[in-house]
């Protein structure tokens, strides 16, 4: 049998550059025409990545014992948030009382 024909020569650099630029331009155009779909797809990818990480941590928890420290840190963070909220409400109350007193003093 005759030998197979030689492979075609590679495309010239100009053609490769033009094809790459055209593909990038089409991708940018798609993102501009469909921003909500692109954001939704990106959010789904990020959420899936975090879910995979949680499943991996949950599956390896008997070995790594990471669940307890993470849960404890979460509880401490919630307690800190409650404390900060109480401080903020107390500060607002004081500020409102001082403002009302100064308003009464000015109104006299």
C-alpha positions in Angstrom: 0.0 0.0 0.0 1.2 3.5 -0.6 2.4 5.6 2.4 -0.2 7.9 4.0 -0.1 11.5 2.8 1.9 14.0 4.9 -0.1 16.0 7.4 -1.2 19.4 6.3 1.1 22.3 7.2 0.2 24.3 10.3 -1.9 27.4 9.7 0.0 30.6 9.5 0.4 32.7 12.7 -1.8 35.5 11.3 -4.7 33.0 10.9 -4.2 31.6 14.4 -4.2 35.1 15.9 -7.3 36.2 14.0 -9.2 33.0 15.0 -8.3 33.5 18.7 -9.3 37.2 18.6 -12.6 36.3 17.0 -13.4 33.6 19.6 -12.6 36.0 22.4 -14.8 38.7 20.8 -17.7 36.3 20.5 -17.3 35.2 24.2 -17.3 38.9 25.4 -20.3 39.6 23.2 -22.2 36.6 24.7 -21.4 37.8 28.3 -22.6 41.3 27.4 -25.8 40.0 25.9 -26.6 37.5 28.7 -25.2 38.9 32.0 -27.8 37.3 34.2 -27.2 33.8 32.8 -23.4 34.2 33.1 -23.7 35.4 36.8 -26.1 32.5 37.5 -23.8 30.0 36.0 -20.8 31.4 37.9 -22.8 31.4 41.1 -23.8 27.8 40.5 -20.2 26.8 40.0 -19.0 28.5 43.1 -21.9 27.0 45.2 -21.2 23.5 43.8 -17.5 24.0 44.7 -18.4 24.9 48.3 -20.8 22.0 48.5 -18.1 19.6 47.3 -15.8 21.0 49.9 -18.4 20.5 52.7 -19.1 16.9 51.6 -15.3 16.2 51.5 -14.9 17.7 55.0 -18.0 15.8 56.3 -16.7 12.5 54.8 -13.2 13.0 56.3 -14.4 14.3 59.7 -13.8 11.0 61.5 -10.2 11.2 60.4 -9.5 14.9 60.6 -11.9 15.9 63.4 -12.6 19.3 61.9 -16.3 19.4 62.6 -16.1 20.3 66.3 -13.6 23.2 65.9 -15.5 24.6 63.0 -18.8 24.4 64.8 -17.3 26.0 67.9 -15.9 28.8 65.9 -19.3 29.3 64.4 -20.9 29.5 67.8 -18.3 32.0 69.0 -19.0 34.1 65.9 -22.7 34.1 66.5 -22.2 35.0 70.2 -19.9 37.9 69.1 -22.5 39.1 66.6 -25.2 39.1 69.4 -22.8 41.0 71.7 -22.1 43.6 69.0 -25.8 44.0 68.3 -26.5 44.6 72.0 -23.7 47.2 72.1 -25.1 49.0 69.0 -28.6 49.1 70.3 -27.4 50.4 73.7 -25.4 53.1 71.9 -28.4 54.1 69.7 -30.5 54.4 72.8 -28.0 56.6 74.5 -27.6 58.7 71.4 -31.3 59.2 71.1 -31.7 60.1 74.8 -28.8 62.7 74.5 -30.3 64.1 71.2 -33.7 64.4 72.8 -32.3 66.2 75.9 -30.3 68.6 73.8 -33.3 69.3 71.5 -35.4 70.0 74.6 -32.7 72.4 75.9 -32.6 74.2 72.6 -36.4 74.4 72.3 -36.7 76.3 75.7 
